[in-house]
């Protein structure tokens, strides 16, 4: 049945995802997902996507 899942089922799914990808890879996946969602939203509105720079790039340039 596809619908609202119980908290126990959600915990099991999150645990399986953690096992598959590992704790180090999850923040990268979440960051990429968030960036993709924001680009999709801006594209559907017809706006320019926001310019995102890495902190390490700014530090290298002395900004």
DANORFEN-V261047 format. One record per residue. N is the residue number from 1. PHI is phi in radians with two decimals (none if undefined). D_FIRST is the distance of its C-alpha to the first C-alpha in Angstrom with 1 decimal. Layout:
N&PHI&D_FIRST, N&PHI&D_FIRST
This chain:
1&none&0.0, 2&-1.65&3.8, 3&-3.02&6.2, 4&-1.16&8.9, 5&-1.64&9.1, 6&-1.33&11.8, 7&-1.03&15.2, 8&-1.14&15.3, 9&-1.14&12.4, 10&-1.12&14.2, 11&-1.12&17.4, 12&-1.12&16.5, 13&-1.12&15.5, 14&-1.11&18.8, 15&-1.15&20.7, 16&-1.14&19.7, 17&-1.08&20.8, 18&-1.08&23.9, 19&-1.18&24.7, 20&-1.22&24.3, 21&-1.75&26.4, 22&1.50&28.6, 23&-1.23&29.7, 24&-1.33&32.4, 25&-1.51&30.3, 26&-1.06&27.6, 27&-1.08&30.0, 28&-1.14&31.1, 29&-1.14&27.6, 30&-1.15&26.8, 31&-1.11&30.3, 32&-1.14&29.7, 33&-1.14&26.4, 34&-1.10&28.1, 35&-1.13&31.0, 36&-1.12&29.0, 37&-1.15&27.2, 38&-1.16&30.6, 39&-1.16&32.2, 40&-1.13&29.6, 41&-1.08&30.1, 42&-1.19&33.8, 43&-1.22&33.8, 44&-1.26&31.9, 45&-1.51&34.5, 46&1.42&37.3, 47&-1.67&38.6, 48&-1.31&40.1, 49&-1.17&37.8, 50&-1.16&39.2, 51&-1.37&41.5, 52&-1.99&40.1, 53&-2.08&42.6, 54&-1.39&42.2, 55&-1.09&44.2, 56&-1.15&45.9, 57&-1.14&47.2, 58&-1.21&48.7, 59&-1.23&50.3, 60&-1.15&51.9, 61&-1.46&53.6, 62&1.46&54.8, 63&-1.47&53.0
